[in-house]
Amino acid sequence: MARARNKLTAKQAVTLTAPGRHSDGGSLYLVIDGQGEALRRRWLFLFQWNGKRREMGLGSAAVVSRSENKLVTPLAKAREARDEAERMIREGKDPIAARDLARDELATKPTFGSIADELIAAKESQWRNEKHRWQWRHTLEVYAATLRTRPVDEVDTAAVLEVLKPLWSEKPETASRLRGRIEAVLDAAKAQGFRSGENPATWRGHLSHLLPKRKKLYRGHHAAMPYADLPKFVAKLREREAGAALALELCILTAARSGEILGARWSEIDLKEKVWAVPADRMKAGKEHRVPLSPRAVTILEHLAEAKQGDLVFAGQKDKSPLSNMAMVMVLRRMGIKGVTVHGFRSAFRDWAGNETAFPREVAEAALAHLIGNDVERAYRRSDALEKRRALMDAWAAWCEPAAGGNVVKFKKSSGNPAA
C-alpha cells in the first residue's frame, strides 16, 4: 500500500506551531522549533543515498514567492522541490550535490549588473561630461534594478519587457535610451562569451513587434532671452554675489555651453593672453576650443582667482567637484526669469551676431564651437580665427554691458569659496 502524500493542508502549513516534525508524506516534513519571536519554520526532505539517510533542507516555510504572476505558497513550493529531488534520485543523482553544483555555477556567472558596471567603467573615459556618465549609471541601476542580480545569460525578452513597459508611455525618451543601454550591456556580455543567440533588447525586428512605436520627440529651439534684453538682465545679475551668478555671466559672455563653464579649470585659462582653451575631451565636437576672453570676462576670472583653492574655477561646496548643473538654472529661477534656458543665451548671441553685426557667419559659428562645412572644407580651414573671434566677443561683451550708471557693482573681497 502506497504511503499517503500531501497530508498537510495549506492552512495547517501556516498555522501549526507545535515544535517537532510534521509529516506531509513522501518524506517531506514541516520542521518547527523555537518559541515566540524565535519560532522557526522550515521544510526538510529525508532520503536514502548509498545506504545512508540524508537530510535536505528545502528552505523557509514563511516565504511566499511568485511564479508566472501567481502566488506560490510555501507548501506548494516545498512539494515541487521534493518532487524534483525524488526525480534526481531515480536518475541516480544526489540532489544535495546537484544543488551545490548549481549554486557554485551560479556564483561564477557574471550578473547583468556586474557586466553593466564593467561597461560603464570601460566607456566613461570617452564620455565628455559627468551628466552623461550619471545618466548611464542611473538608468542601469534604478530603472533596470530587477535585471542587475540576474545572471547575464538568463536575461530574456520577458525580463527586458518587464523593465521597459512601465516607462514606455510615461517616459518614452528615457525608455528608449534605457533599451539601447540594456542592448549594449548584453552585447558586451556576448562579446565576452557569457551569452549566445539574439539580443533580447534589440529593437528592429524584435521589440518593435512587442512595443508600440515611440512617438518622435519634437526638439524645438532652446527658449532664449531676446538679445535686446541682455543689458538690463546683466545689470540685475550683477546684484547677486553668488558664484553661480558669476558662472552664468561668464557663460553669456563666452557663449559657452553650461557644462564647459561648470567644468572649467584654471589650468585651461591664460589670463595674460586672455584665452580659455577648453580641451577636446570636454567639447561636444571632440576638438579643442580656444575662447577669447573679453575684458569683462577677464575681470570676473581675476576676481575668482583671488579665492581659488583648487583647479576648478567654479567649485562646489567640497571644492573637489564642480557646481551642480542646476546652479545657473536656479539663478534664473530665483531672479523670477521664466521661459528662458541657460543654453538659450547661445541662441541670443547667434541672433545678435547675425542681426546686429557684419561678422561673417563662419566666425559666429566658430565662436559657438560649431563644426562648419564638410570634412574637406574643415581640413583646409586649419585656423580657428581666434583674433577675428576676439573682436566678435569684445563686441558682444560691449552689447551686454549695462548702460553707464545703470548698475555698477564692485566685487567684494572674498574670503571663502567664490562659488558658494
C-alpha positions as CSV (number, residue, x, y, z in Angstrom):
1,M,0.0,0.0,0.0
2,A,1.4,3.4,-1.0
3,R,2.2,5.8,1.7
4,A,0.0,8.9,1.9
5,R,1.3,12.1,0.3
6,N,0.3,15.7,0.6
7,K,-1.2,15.2,4.1
8,L,-1.0,18.8,5.3
9,T,-3.4,21.4,4.2
10,A,-2.3,24.9,3.2
11,K,-3.8,26.3,6.4
12,Q,-2.1,23.8,8.6
13,A,1.3,24.6,7.0
14,V,0.8,28.2,8.1
15,T,-0.9,27.8,11.5
16,L,0.8,24.8,13.1
17,T,3.0,26.0,16.0
18,A,3.8,22.7,17.9
19,P,7.5,22.1,17.9
20,G,8.7,19.0,16.1
21,R,8.4,17.4,12.6
22,H,5.1,17.4,10.9
23,S,4.9,14.9,8.0
24,D,3.3,15.9,4.7
25,G,4.1,12.4,3.3
26,G,6.7,11.4,0.7
27,S,9.4,12.1,3.3
28,L,8.6,15.8,3.4
29,Y,8.4,17.4,6.8
30,L,7.5,20.8,8.2
31,V,10.0,21.4,11.0
32,I,9.1,23.8,13.8
33,D,11.4,24.8,16.6
34,G,11.9,27.7,18.9
35,Q,9.1,29.7,20.6
36,G,7.6,33.2,20.3
37,E,9.6,35.6,18.2
38,A,12.3,32.9,17.9
39,L,9.9,30.4,16.3
40,R,11.4,29.0,13.1
41,R,9.5,27.1,10.4
42,R,11.3,25.2,7.6
43,W,11.0,22.3,5.2
44,L,13.0,19.2,5.3
45,F,13.2,16.2,2.9
46,L,14.6,12.9,4.0
47,F,16.0,10.3,1.6
48,Q,18.4,7.4,1.4
49,W,21.6,7.7,-0.5
50,N,24.2,4.9,-0.7
51,G,22.6,3.2,2.3
52,K,22.7,6.3,4.5
53,R,19.9,8.6,5.4
54,R,20.4,12.2,4.2
55,E,18.6,15.4,5.2
56,M,18.0,18.1,2.6
57,G,16.7,21.5,3.7
58,L,14.1,23.0,1.3
59,G,14.0,26.5,2.6
60,S,11.8,28.6,4.9
61,A,8.2,27.8,5.4
62,A,7.5,31.5,5.8
63,V,8.5,32.6,2.3
64,V,5.8,33.2,-0.4
65,S,7.1,33.5,-3.9
66,R,5.6,34.4,-7.3
67,S,5.7,32.3,-10.4
68,E,4.1,33.4,-13.7
69,N,2.1,36.1,-11.9
70,K,0.7,33.6,-9.4
71,L,1.4,33.3,-5.7
72,V,3.2,30.1,-4.8
73,T,2.6,29.0,-1.2
74,P,5.4,27.7,0.9
75,L,3.7,24.2,1.0
76,A,3.4,24.1,-2.8
77,K,6.9,25.2,-3.3
78,A,8.3,22.6,-0.9
79,R,6.3,19.9,-2.6
80,E,7.8,20.9,-6.0
81,A,11.3,20.8,-4.6
82,R,10.6,17.4,-3.0
83,D,9.3,16.0,-6.3
84,E,12.4,17.3,-8.2
85,A,14.7,15.7,-5.6
86,E,12.9,12.4,-5.9
87,R,13.3,12.6,-9.7
88,M,17.0,13.1,-9.4
89,I,17.3,10.1,-7.0
90,R,15.5,7.9,-9.5
91,E,18.1,9.1,-12.2
92,G,20.9,8.1,-9.8
93,K,21.8,11.7,-8.9
94,D,22.5,13.0,-5.4
95,P,20.0,16.0,-5.1
96,I,22.2,17.8,-2.5
97,A,25.3,17.5,-4.6
98,A,23.4,18.7,-7.7
99,R,22.0,21.7,-5.8
100,D,25.5,22.6,-4.5
101,L,26.9,22.4,-8.0
102,A,24.2,24.6,-9.4
103,R,24.9,27.2,-6.7
104,D,28.6,27.1,-7.5
105,E,27.9,27.6,-11.2
106,L,25.5,30.4,-10.4
107,A,28.1,32.1,-8.2
108,T,30.7,32.1,-11.0
109,K,28.3,33.5,-13.6
110,P,28.5,37.3,-14.1
111,T,25.3,39.2,-13.4
112,F,23.8,41.8,-15.6
113,G,24.8,44.4,-13.0
114,S,28.5,43.4,-13.0
115,I,28.7,43.5,-16.8
116,A,26.9,46.9,-16.8
117,D,29.4,48.3,-14.3
118,E,32.3,47.0,-16.3
119,L,30.9,48.5,-19.5
120,I,30.4,51.9,-17.9
121,A,33.9,51.8,-16.5
122,A,35.3,51.0,-19.9
123,K,33.3,53.6,-21.8
124,E,33.2,56.6,-19.4
125,S,36.6,57.9,-20.5
126,Q,35.1,58.6,-23.9
127,W,32.1,60.5,-22.5
128,R,32.7,64.2,-22.4
129,N,30.6,65.2,-19.4
130,E,29.6,63.9,-16.0
131,K,25.9,64.2,-16.8
132,H,26.2,61.6,-19.4
133,R,28.1,59.3,-17.1
134,W,25.4,59.8,-14.4
135,Q,22.6,59.1,-16.8
136,W,24.1,55.7,-17.8
137,R,24.7,54.7,-14.2
138,H,21.3,56.0,-13.0
139,T,19.2,54.3,-15.7
140,L,21.0,50.9,-15.4
141,E,21.0,51.0,-11.6
142,V,17.5,52.4,-10.9
143,Y,15.3,51.6,-13.9
144,A,17.0,48.2,-14.7
145,A,17.3,47.3,-11.0
146,T,15.4,44.0,-11.5
147,L,18.0,42.9,-14.0
148,R,21.1,43.6,-12.0
149,T,21.1,40.4,-9.9
150,R,20.2,38.1,-12.8
151,P,22.9,36.0,-14.4
152,V,23.5,37.9,-17.6
153,D,22.9,34.8,-19.7
154,E,19.4,34.5,-18.2
155,V,18.2,37.9,-19.2
156,D,15.5,37.2,-21.8
157,T,12.8,39.2,-23.7
158,A,10.3,38.9,-20.9
159,A,12.8,40.4,-18.4
160,V,13.6,43.3,-20.7
161,L,9.9,44.0,-21.3
162,E,9.3,44.0,-17.6
163,V,11.7,46.8,-17.2
164,L,10.7,48.8,-20.3
165,K,6.9,48.6,-20.3
166,P,6.2,50.8,-17.2
167,L,8.4,53.6,-18.8
168,W,7.4,53.2,-22.5
169,S,4.4,55.5,-22.4
170,E,5.2,57.7,-19.5
171,K,8.9,58.4,-20.2
172,P,9.4,57.4,-23.8
173,E,12.8,59.2,-24.2
174,T,14.1,57.6,-21.0
175,A,12.7,54.2,-22.0
176,S,14.3,54.4,-25.5
177,R,17.7,55.3,-24.1
178,L,17.4,52.6,-21.4
179,R,16.6,50.0,-24.1
180,G,19.7,51.0,-26.0
181,R,21.9,50.7,-22.9
182,I,20.5,47.3,-22.0
183,E,21.2,46.2,-25.5
184,A,24.8,47.5,-25.2
185,V,25.3,45.6,-21.9
186,L,24.0,42.3,-23.4
187,D,26.2,42.8,-26.5
188,A,29.2,43.3,-24.2
189,A,28.3,40.1,-22.4
190,K,28.1,38.2,-25.7
191,A,31.4,39.6,-26.9
192,Q,33.0,38.1,-23.7
193,G,31.4,34.7,-24.3
194,F,28.8,35.0,-21.5
195,R,25.8,34.9,-23.8
196,S,24.8,33.5,-27.1
197,G,22.0,34.0,-29.6
198,E,20.0,37.1,-30.4
199,N,20.0,40.1,-28.2
200,P,16.5,40.4,-26.4
201,A,16.8,44.1,-26.2
202,T,17.2,44.6,-30.0
203,W,14.5,47.0,-31.3
204,R,14.3,46.4,-35.1
205,G,12.7,43.0,-35.9
206,H,12.3,42.1,-32.2
207,L,11.0,44.6,-29.6
208,S,9.4,46.6,-32.4
209,H,6.9,43.8,-32.7
210,L,6.1,43.9,-29.0
211,L,6.1,47.6,-28.0
212,P,4.2,50.4,-29.7
213,K,6.2,52.7,-31.9
214,R,7.6,55.5,-29.9
215,K,6.4,59.0,-30.9
216,K,9.2,61.2,-32.2
217,L,10.2,63.8,-29.7
218,Y,10.0,67.3,-31.2
219,R,13.1,69.2,-30.3
220,G,12.4,72.9,-30.6
221,H,14.8,75.7,-30.0
222,H,16.1,76.3,-26.5
223,A,14.0,79.1,-25.0
224,A,16.1,82.2,-25.4
225,M,16.0,85.7,-24.0
226,P,15.8,88.4,-26.7
227,Y,19.3,89.8,-27.1
228,A,17.9,93.3,-26.7
229,D,17.1,92.5,-23.1
230,L,20.6,91.3,-22.2
231,P,21.9,94.7,-20.8
232,K,19.1,95.0,-18.2
233,F,19.3,91.4,-17.3
234,V,23.1,91.5,-16.8
235,A,22.6,94.6,-14.6
236,K,20.3,92.6,-12.3
237,L,22.5,89.6,-12.5
238,R,25.4,91.6,-11.1
239,E,23.4,92.4,-8.0
240,R,23.8,88.7,-7.0
241,E,27.2,87.8,-5.4
242,A,26.9,84.0,-5.6
243,G,29.5,82.2,-7.7
244,A,26.6,80.7,-9.8
245,A,25.7,84.2,-10.9
246,L,29.3,84.9,-12.0
247,A,29.2,81.5,-13.8
248,L,26.1,82.5,-15.6
249,E,27.5,85.9,-16.7
250,L,30.7,84.2,-17.9
251,C,28.6,81.7,-19.7
252,I,26.8,84.5,-21.5
253,L,30.0,86.5,-22.3
254,T,31.8,83.4,-23.8
255,A,28.7,81.9,-25.5
256,A,29.8,78.6,-24.0
257,R,27.8,75.6,-23.0
258,S,26.9,75.2,-19.3
259,G,28.9,72.0,-19.0
260,E,32.0,73.8,-20.4
261,I,31.7,76.6,-17.9
262,L,31.0,74.4,-14.8
263,G,33.9,72.1,-15.7
264,A,36.3,75.0,-16.4
265,R,39.8,74.6,-14.8
266,W,42.4,77.2,-14.0
267,S,44.9,75.2,-15.9
268,E,42.9,75.9,-19.1
269,I,42.9,79.7,-18.6
270,D,45.7,82.1,-19.6
271,L,44.7,85.4,-18.1
272,K,47.8,87.1,-19.6
273,E,46.9,86.1,-23.1
274,K,43.2,86.4,-22.4
275,V,42.4,82.9,-23.7
276,W,40.5,80.0,-22.3
277,A,41.5,76.7,-24.0
278,V,38.8,74.1,-23.5
279,P,40.3,70.6,-24.0
280,A,38.8,68.3,-26.7
281,D,37.6,65.8,-24.1
282,R,35.2,68.4,-22.7
283,M,33.9,69.6,-26.0
284,K,30.8,68.3,-27.8
285,A,32.7,68.2,-31.1
286,G,35.7,66.5,-29.6
287,K,38.1,69.2,-30.6
288,E,39.9,71.8,-28.5
289,H,38.1,75.1,-28.5
290,R,40.0,78.4,-27.7
291,V,37.8,81.1,-26.3
292,P,39.0,84.7,-26.5
293,L,38.2,86.4,-23.2
294,S,36.7,89.9,-23.2
295,P,37.8,92.5,-20.7
296,R,34.7,91.8,-18.5
297,A,35.3,88.0,-18.7
298,V,38.9,88.6,-17.5
299,T,37.7,90.8,-14.7
300,I,35.3,88.0,-13.5
301,L,38.1,85.4,-13.6
302,E,40.6,87.6,-11.9
303,H,38.1,88.1,-9.0
304,L,37.5,84.4,-8.8
305,A,41.3,83.7,-8.8
306,E,41.7,85.7,-5.6
307,A,39.9,82.9,-3.7
308,K,40.7,79.8,-5.7
309,Q,41.5,76.7,-3.7
310,G,41.9,74.1,-6.4
311,D,41.9,73.8,-10.1
312,L,38.2,74.1,-10.6
313,V,37.1,77.6,-11.4
314,F,33.6,77.0,-10.1
315,A,34.0,74.5,-7.4
316,G,31.1,73.1,-5.3
317,Q,30.9,73.1,-1.6
318,K,33.6,70.4,-1.2
319,D,36.0,72.1,-3.6
320,K,36.7,68.8,-5.4
321,S,33.6,68.7,-7.6
322,P,32.1,71.4,-9.9
323,L,28.9,73.3,-9.1
324,S,25.7,71.4,-9.8
325,N,24.5,71.5,-13.4
326,M,21.4,73.1,-11.9
327,A,23.3,76.0,-10.3
328,M,22.8,78.5,-13.2
329,V,19.2,77.4,-13.8
330,M,18.5,78.2,-10.1
331,V,19.9,81.7,-10.6
332,L,17.3,82.3,-13.3
333,R,14.5,80.9,-11.1
334,R,15.5,83.0,-8.1
335,M,15.5,86.1,-10.3
336,G,12.0,85.2,-11.5
337,I,13.1,84.7,-15.1
338,K,10.6,82.4,-16.8
339,G,10.7,80.8,-20.2
340,V,14.4,81.1,-20.6
341,T,17.1,78.4,-20.6
342,V,20.8,78.8,-19.9
343,H,21.6,77.2,-23.3
344,G,19.3,79.8,-24.9
345,F,21.8,82.5,-24.3
346,R,23.9,80.9,-27.1
347,S,20.9,81.4,-29.4
348,A,20.6,85.0,-28.3
349,F,24.3,85.5,-29.1
350,R,23.9,84.0,-32.6
351,D,20.8,86.1,-33.3
352,W,22.7,89.2,-32.2
353,A,25.7,88.4,-34.4
354,G,23.6,87.7,-37.4
355,N,21.2,90.7,-37.0
356,E,23.4,93.4,-35.5
357,T,26.9,92.8,-36.8
358,A,28.8,92.4,-40.1
359,F,30.9,89.5,-38.8
360,P,31.0,86.6,-41.2
361,R,28.7,83.6,-40.4
362,E,31.7,81.3,-40.1
363,V,33.2,83.5,-37.4
364,A,30.0,83.4,-35.4
365,E,29.6,79.7,-35.8
366,A,33.2,79.1,-34.7
367,A,32.6,81.2,-31.6
368,L,29.8,78.7,-30.7
369,A,32.3,75.8,-31.4
370,H,30.0,74.5,-34.2
371,L,31.5,72.4,-37.0
372,I,31.3,74.3,-40.3
373,G,31.2,72.7,-43.7
374,N,32.2,69.2,-44.7
375,D,35.4,67.3,-43.8
376,V,37.3,68.7,-46.8
377,E,36.4,72.3,-46.0
378,R,37.4,71.8,-42.4
379,A,40.8,70.2,-43.4
380,Y,41.7,73.4,-45.3
381,R,40.4,75.7,-42.6
382,R,43.1,75.0,-40.1
383,S,43.0,78.3,-38.3
384,D,40.4,78.9,-35.6
385,A,40.2,82.6,-36.4
386,L,41.0,83.5,-32.8
387,E,41.6,87.2,-33.3
388,K,38.6,87.6,-35.5
389,R,36.6,85.9,-32.8
390,R,38.2,88.1,-30.2
391,A,36.8,91.2,-31.9
392,L,33.4,89.5,-32.1
393,M,33.4,88.5,-28.4
394,D,34.5,92.0,-27.3
395,A,31.6,93.5,-29.3
396,W,29.2,91.0,-27.7
397,A,30.5,91.9,-24.2
398,A,30.0,95.6,-25.0
399,W,26.5,94.9,-26.1
400,C,25.7,93.0,-22.9
401,E,27.2,95.8,-20.7
402,P,24.6,97.6,-18.7
403,A,24.0,101.3,-19.5
404,A,26.5,103.6,-17.9
405,G,25.3,104.5,-14.3
406,G,22.6,101.9,-14.6
407,N,24.1,99.4,-12.3
408,V,27.8,99.4,-11.5
409,V,28.7,96.8,-9.0
410,K,32.2,96.4,-7.4
411,F,33.3,93.0,-6.3
412,K,33.6,92.4,-2.6
413,K,36.8,90.9,-1.2
414,S,36.1,87.2,-0.9
415,S,37.4,85.2,1.9
416,G,35.9,81.8,1.0
417,N,34.8,79.8,-1.9
418,P,33.5,82.3,-4.6
419,A,31.2,79.7,-5.9
420,A,29.4,79.1,-2.6
